[in-house]
Amino acid sequence: MNLNISEDALVIPQRSVILFDFDGTLVDSAPGILKYLKWAAEDLGYPEIPEVDLNSFLGPPMQLQLSSYYGIPKDEAQIIVDHYRSKYEVDGIFEAQVYEGIEDLLVALSDSGIPLAIATSKPERTATAMLHNFDLAKYFAVITGDDHEGSRPSKAAVVQEAVIRLNDANISTELPLMVGDRHHDVTGALENGIDAAFVRWGYGSPVESEGATYVLNQPQDLLGIIGLR
């Protein structure tokens, strides 16, 4: 069932925890990501990535996307990723901005007492640094991402690790919800038996919402599907 919350008034039982993707869901980080990805690939002698293809690198695990795009082994793709990070983690993380309405949403969710978590394919260290830079880290009980070695190469693996950490922190994962903007977020949630809410303000196309329980047009819509408004 795929519901557009702006058209369907549905209230579900309050969620035990909400997991958020980062890039394209909380923060528009495209300018820095794409700038330094193009630089890294070209600096290492790979063909230039056309503008029409760049959006495909926003959200999915970059190592896997580069491996598929260039038809190269994952370890070779990781070299490009490492080169990209050498610039992005110095300058690119500051070429981003929080989406309008996100902080108000996080405040409302925190005030309601629902625990929040981050589950992102972005390196955990980078995501944590950016959350602190935007003063958003205080809203999240758990921040989970990939590591710099790529040991959690799929979104499903990141979500699984986030759930483990939540359980270790004695936070209930009985009725979780994953919020994200790409089909990787949807499938990563479903592979862990978690409902997904697809956001339309991010980088994904409408078809990527397939399999999501909810489709959100704006951040405040999330409050409606968990009974907070």
Buried (B, 14 or more C-beta within 10 A) or exposed (E): EEBEBEEEEEEBEEBBBBBBBBBBBBBBBBEBBBBBBBBBBEBEEBEEBEEEEBBBBBBBBBBBBBBEBBEBEBEBBBBBBBBBBEBBBEEBBEBBEBBEBBBEBBEBBBEEEBBBBBBBBBBBBBBBBBBEEBEBBEBBBBBBBBEBEBEBBBBBBBBBBBBEBBEEEEBEBEBBBBBBBBBBBBBBBBBBEBBBBBBBBBBBEEEBBEBBBBBBEBBBBBBBBBEBE
